[in-house]
Amino acid sequence: MKQFRVTIIAICLILGWLGYADLSLLLRNSEPLEISIVDLEKNGAPREWITVNDGYQDLLQAINMSGTMEIGSFLVPLKPAEDTSEMKIWFETREPKIIEALKTYYFMLETDEQQQAFLQDNQHLFSAQRQLTGMTANNLVADSNLKKLTELLTAMDISVTENTIFISEGKQPAVWRGIFFFGIAVIGLIKVLSGFRKPSQEQKIGR
């Protein structure tokens, strides 16, 4: 019984820590912070939830994150200018227009001429200026994803440094998850602690 209670306490402490991490993230990021891509590359992300302005997406450099024909998302570089070769900022996107365009370009067109014609017709999409809102991959939940993204780029012979920034497009701080985790942790600890008191009270009555 004692071992079971210790296990419950450990689980409650983990849930409390996860809840605290989510709530502190939410308090730091009540709304997305607007920042220019130049400032982001120069100084890094001041907060986790950001809106990046003045960037250009480069779909020709996009990477299929699944590695199969069943594509759910792409990793796309965001540049300060169309002709920039350096790629310091990458964003994960599931936008249907981008996925459909890249699937068509890479898998449905058979000749270079067809690809060139498609690229010319969709130049506004392949190198479009884009305002991007999402969360950087440097919070508790995203740590494992950050490692996977780094390994993916490294496998493609793309340089990754400590200044490389990954953004998950459309992601935002969870509102209720932290409250739920923290609430469950508190309730669980109260239950366990009250269970410790009952035996001691029964022993006193028995005496």
VENFENNOR-V592208 format. One line per field, one symbol per residue. ss: DSSP state (2 for helix, 1 for strand, 0 for the rest). phi: phi as a letter, one per 20 degrees, with the letter a starting at -180 (. if undefined). psi: psi as a letter, one per 30 degrees, with the letter a starting at -180 (. if undefined). A space follows every 50 residues. Layout:
BEGIN
ss = ???
phi = ???
psi = ???
END
This chain:
BEGIN
ss = 02222222222222222222222222220000111122222220000011 11111111111111000000000111111000000000111110022222 22222222000222222222202222001111111100000022222222 22222000000000111110000000222222222222222222222222 2222220
phi = .fffffffffffffffffffffffffffcfbfeebfffffffdnefcedc dedmecfcffefdffemcfeedbcdcfddfbfefefceccceccfgffff fffffedddecffffffffffcgfefcffbeddadfecdgfegffgffff fffffemdfcdfefddcefnfbgfeeffffgfffffffffffffffffff fffffff
psi = eeeeeeeeeeeeeeeeeeeeeeeeeeefiflkkkkleeeeeefajflejl jklglkkjffgkkjffglfikflljkkklflegkfkjfkkkkkgkeeeee eeeeefffkfleeeeeeeeefgefefhkkkkkkaklhgleffeeeeeeee eeeefghkkklffkkkkjkfklkkefeeeeeeeeeeeeeeeeeffeeeee eeeeee.
END
